[in-house]
Amino acid sequence: MELSILLAEQIFSLLLMVLTGYVVRKLNVVPKSGRKVLASIVLYVSAPCIVFDSFQIEYSSEKLFGLVVGFAAACIALAVFIWAASVCKKIFHLSASEQTSVTYANTGNMIIPLVNNILGSEYVLYTSPYNCTQTALLWIHAYNLITGNKNVQLKKILLNPNIIAMVAGLIFFLLGIQLPEPLHHTVTQLGSLIGPLSMLNVGFIMAEENLLDVFKGRKIWLGDDSASDHSADDHDLLRAPDGDNIQISPDEKCIADLTVGSSSTDSFIYCTVCRDCGQ
């Protein structure tokens, strides 16, 4: 019972952070560009720091075995998600972007903060296998779905901040190397920002959308392809090789490396064929 109350309190705290982000963005206290700034801080600073810091623990065979099991579980889970999404595509006539969104979760913005706030920073270690496996598949499977390009984006995978942080952290973990205390404290504090920053950013995103419109489309309830609204509005529509329309927001600066960060899947969809990076 006590554990349930603790979990409820932590989740409620995160929801209040989301609400705070929603209110300050609606009141225009923070400009629209603030969303990109927060996303960049989470991706390039907080997320790598908390991932690396999670490996700053004493080596044990049990923890190493847990990581191996984590990788195996991640591969199995994502294989099931990919299969399920392909079945849903046939049944509900999903576009490539919708299929990608169904398959890949927003792990950077939601999973790491939830695990850190509810279970504790020591459990963030076990989120790394899933994050890294998903990052690799985003640039292999999802990239192929969206663009029709079957080339493996190895550079994008290897240079992803969280991949780098995990590899570095794993090396330190296996070799038993600990950071000097001032540096370790800095990394820990920067990593601890991921919860508030991510939740604020979720609030920013919600504030910029008409939440009621999310539930108005018939396609959401019936899987009717003809009900999908591809109105250009303030967006440019690009056409992928499979004929699916992909919305590219013209004021979105290309942040294609945001595969594990704020709104990871959405950013990937919007920026994969973004004209700013020519990909």
C-alpha positions as CSV (number, residue, x, y, z in Angstrom):
1,M,0.0,0.0,0.0
2,E,2.8,2.4,0.9
3,L,4.5,1.7,-2.4
4,S,1.3,2.4,-4.3
5,I,1.0,5.7,-2.5
6,L,4.6,6.6,-3.2
7,L,4.2,5.8,-6.9
8,A,1.0,7.9,-7.1
9,E,2.7,10.8,-5.5
10,Q,5.6,10.7,-7.9
11,I,3.4,10.4,-11.0
12,F,1.2,13.2,-9.7
13,S,4.4,15.3,-9.2
14,L,5.3,14.7,-12.9
15,L,1.8,15.6,-14.0
16,L,2.1,18.9,-12.1
17,M,5.3,19.6,-14.0
18,V,3.5,18.9,-17.3
19,L,0.7,21.3,-16.2
20,T,3.2,24.0,-15.4
21,G,4.8,23.7,-18.8
22,Y,1.3,23.8,-20.4
23,V,0.3,27.0,-18.5
24,V,3.5,29.0,-19.0
25,R,3.5,28.2,-22.7
26,K,-0.2,29.0,-23.1
27,L,0.4,32.4,-21.3
28,N,3.4,32.9,-23.7
29,V,5.7,33.3,-20.8
30,V,8.1,31.0,-22.7
31,P,8.3,31.5,-26.5
32,K,7.7,28.8,-29.0
33,S,11.5,28.4,-29.5
34,G,11.8,27.4,-25.8
35,R,10.6,23.9,-26.7
36,K,13.6,23.4,-29.0
37,V,15.9,24.7,-26.3
38,L,14.6,22.4,-23.7
39,A,14.7,19.4,-26.2
40,S,18.3,20.2,-27.0
41,I,19.3,20.4,-23.3
42,V,17.5,17.1,-22.5
43,L,19.1,15.3,-25.5
44,Y,22.6,16.7,-25.4
45,V,23.1,17.3,-21.6
46,S,20.6,15.7,-19.2
47,A,19.9,12.4,-20.8
48,P,23.6,11.5,-21.5
49,C,24.5,12.6,-18.0
50,I,21.9,10.4,-16.3
51,V,22.7,7.5,-18.5
52,F,26.4,7.7,-17.8
53,D,25.8,8.4,-14.1
54,S,23.7,5.2,-13.9
55,F,26.9,3.2,-14.7
56,Q,28.9,4.9,-11.9
57,I,28.3,2.0,-9.6
58,E,30.3,-0.9,-8.3
59,Y,30.7,-3.7,-10.8
60,S,28.9,-7.0,-10.2
61,S,28.1,-9.9,-12.4
62,E,24.4,-9.6,-11.4
63,K,24.2,-6.1,-12.8
64,L,26.0,-7.2,-16.0
65,F,23.6,-10.1,-16.4
66,G,20.7,-7.6,-15.9
67,L,22.0,-5.5,-18.8
68,V,22.3,-8.6,-21.0
69,V,18.8,-9.6,-20.2
70,G,17.7,-6.1,-20.8
71,F,19.1,-6.1,-24.4
72,A,17.5,-9.5,-25.1
73,A,14.1,-8.3,-23.7
74,A,14.4,-5.0,-25.8
75,C,15.1,-7.0,-29.0
76,I,12.1,-9.3,-28.4
77,A,9.8,-6.4,-27.4
78,L,10.7,-4.2,-30.4
79,A,10.4,-7.2,-32.7
80,V,6.8,-7.8,-31.4
81,F,6.0,-4.0,-31.7
82,I,7.3,-4.0,-35.3
83,W,5.2,-7.0,-36.2
84,A,2.1,-5.7,-34.4
85,A,2.5,-2.3,-36.2
86,S,2.7,-4.0,-39.6
87,V,-0.5,-5.9,-38.8
88,C,-2.2,-2.7,-37.7
89,K,-1.0,-1.0,-40.9
90,K,-3.0,-3.5,-43.0
91,I,-6.1,-3.4,-40.7
92,F,-6.2,0.4,-40.1
93,H,-4.5,1.6,-43.3
94,L,-1.8,3.4,-41.4
95,S,0.7,5.7,-43.2
96,A,4.4,5.1,-42.7
97,S,4.6,7.9,-40.2
98,E,1.7,6.5,-38.2
99,Q,3.2,3.0,-38.3
100,T,6.5,4.5,-36.9
101,S,4.7,6.3,-34.1
102,V,2.9,3.1,-33.1
103,T,6.1,1.1,-33.1
104,Y,8.5,3.4,-31.2
105,A,7.8,5.0,-27.9
106,N,9.0,8.3,-26.6
107,T,11.6,6.7,-24.3
108,G,13.8,9.7,-23.7
109,N,11.0,12.1,-22.7
110,M,9.0,9.7,-20.6
111,I,10.7,6.4,-19.6
112,I,13.9,7.7,-18.1
113,P,12.2,10.5,-16.1
114,L,9.6,8.0,-14.8
115,V,12.1,5.4,-13.8
116,N,14.4,8.0,-12.2
117,N,11.6,9.6,-10.2
118,I,9.7,6.5,-9.2
119,L,12.3,3.7,-8.9
120,G,15.4,5.7,-8.4
121,S,18.5,6.6,-10.4
122,E,20.1,3.2,-9.8
123,Y,17.4,1.6,-12.1
124,V,18.1,4.0,-15.0
125,L,20.9,1.6,-15.8
126,Y,18.4,-0.9,-17.1
127,T,16.7,1.6,-19.4
128,S,19.8,1.9,-21.5
129,P,19.5,-1.4,-23.4
130,Y,16.0,-0.5,-24.6
131,N,17.0,3.1,-25.5
132,C,20.0,2.0,-27.5
133,T,18.2,-0.8,-29.3
134,Q,15.4,1.6,-30.2
135,T,17.8,4.3,-31.4
136,A,19.5,1.8,-33.7
137,L,16.1,0.6,-35.1
138,L,14.9,4.2,-35.6
139,W,17.8,4.8,-38.0
140,I,17.4,1.4,-39.7
141,H,13.8,0.3,-39.7
142,A,11.9,3.6,-39.2
143,Y,14.2,5.5,-41.6
144,N,13.4,2.9,-44.2
145,L,9.7,3.2,-43.6
146,I,9.6,6.9,-43.9
147,T,12.0,7.5,-46.8
148,G,12.3,4.1,-48.6
149,N,16.1,4.4,-48.1
150,K,17.4,1.0,-47.1
151,N,20.9,2.2,-46.2
152,V,21.9,1.8,-42.6
153,Q,22.5,5.2,-41.0
154,L,25.5,3.9,-39.0
155,K,26.9,7.4,-38.4
156,K,23.6,8.6,-36.9
157,I,23.5,5.6,-34.6
158,L,27.1,5.8,-33.4
159,L,27.0,9.6,-32.8
160,N,23.7,9.6,-30.9
161,P,24.5,11.2,-27.5
162,N,22.8,8.4,-25.5
163,I,24.7,5.7,-27.4
164,I,28.0,7.5,-26.7
165,A,27.0,7.9,-23.0
166,M,26.1,4.3,-22.6
167,V,29.3,3.0,-24.3
168,A,31.4,5.3,-22.2
169,G,29.5,4.4,-19.0
170,L,29.7,0.7,-19.8
171,I,33.5,0.9,-20.2
172,F,33.9,2.8,-16.9
173,F,31.5,0.2,-15.3
174,L,33.5,-2.8,-16.5
175,L,36.9,-1.3,-15.6
176,G,35.7,0.0,-12.2
177,I,36.6,3.6,-13.0
178,Q,34.9,6.2,-10.9
179,L,34.8,9.9,-11.7
180,P,36.4,12.4,-9.3
181,E,33.8,13.6,-6.8
182,P,33.4,17.2,-8.1
183,L,32.9,15.9,-11.7
184,H,30.6,13.1,-10.5
185,H,28.5,15.5,-8.6
186,T,28.2,17.8,-11.6
187,V,27.1,14.9,-13.9
188,T,24.6,13.7,-11.3
189,Q,23.0,17.2,-10.9
190,L,22.8,17.7,-14.6
191,G,21.2,14.3,-15.0
192,S,18.7,15.0,-12.4
193,L,17.3,17.8,-14.5
194,I,15.8,15.3,-17.0
195,G,12.5,14.8,-15.1
196,P,11.5,18.5,-14.8
197,L,12.8,19.5,-18.2
198,S,11.1,16.6,-20.0
199,M,7.8,17.2,-18.3
200,L,7.9,20.9,-19.0
201,N,8.6,20.2,-22.6
202,V,5.6,17.8,-22.8
203,G,3.5,20.6,-21.4
204,F,4.9,23.0,-24.1
205,I,4.0,20.4,-26.8
206,M,0.4,20.0,-25.4
207,A,0.0,23.8,-25.3
208,E,0.7,24.1,-29.0
209,E,-1.9,21.6,-30.0
210,N,-5.6,21.6,-30.0
211,L,-6.2,18.6,-27.7
212,L,-9.8,18.2,-28.6
213,D,-8.9,17.8,-32.3
214,V,-6.8,14.7,-31.4
215,F,-10.0,12.8,-30.7
216,K,-12.1,14.2,-33.6
217,G,-10.6,12.3,-36.4
218,R,-12.6,9.3,-37.5
219,K,-9.5,7.4,-38.4
220,I,-8.5,7.3,-34.8
221,W,-11.6,5.3,-33.9
222,L,-12.4,3.5,-37.1
223,G,-9.0,3.1,-38.9
224,D,-10.5,4.8,-42.0
225,D,-7.8,5.9,-44.3
226,S,-10.1,8.3,-46.1
227,A,-10.8,10.1,-42.9
228,S,-7.3,11.2,-42.4
229,D,-6.9,15.0,-42.8
230,H,-3.8,16.0,-44.6
231,S,-4.6,19.6,-44.8
232,A,-1.4,21.6,-45.5
233,D,-2.3,24.5,-43.2
234,D,1.0,26.0,-42.0
235,H,3.0,22.9,-43.1
236,D,4.6,21.7,-46.2
237,L,3.7,18.2,-47.4
238,L,6.4,16.0,-48.8
239,R,5.7,12.6,-50.4
240,A,7.6,9.6,-49.4
241,P,8.4,6.8,-51.9
242,D,5.5,4.7,-50.7
243,G,3.1,7.6,-51.4
244,D,2.5,8.6,-47.8
245,N,2.3,12.3,-47.0
246,I,4.8,13.5,-44.4
247,Q,4.2,16.9,-42.7
248,I,7.3,19.0,-42.4
249,S,6.9,22.1,-40.3
250,P,8.8,24.9,-42.2
251,D,9.9,26.6,-39.0
252,E,11.3,23.4,-37.5
253,K,15.1,23.6,-37.5
254,C,16.5,20.1,-38.4
255,I,17.1,18.1,-35.3
256,A,17.4,14.7,-36.9
257,D,19.5,13.4,-34.1
258,L,16.6,13.7,-31.7
259,T,15.8,10.0,-31.8
260,V,16.1,9.7,-28.1
261,G,14.9,12.9,-26.7
262,S,11.9,15.1,-26.5
263,S,9.2,13.9,-28.7
264,S,11.6,11.4,-30.2
265,T,9.5,9.7,-32.7
266,D,7.8,12.9,-33.9
267,S,11.1,14.7,-34.4
268,F,12.4,11.7,-36.3
269,I,9.4,11.7,-38.6
270,Y,9.5,15.4,-39.2
271,C,13.2,15.7,-39.8
272,T,14.2,12.6,-41.6
273,V,13.5,14.2,-45.0
274,C,13.8,17.8,-43.8
275,R,15.1,20.1,-46.4
276,D,17.5,21.8,-44.0
277,C,19.7,18.7,-43.8
278,G,19.0,17.4,-47.2
279,Q,18.2,13.9,-46.0
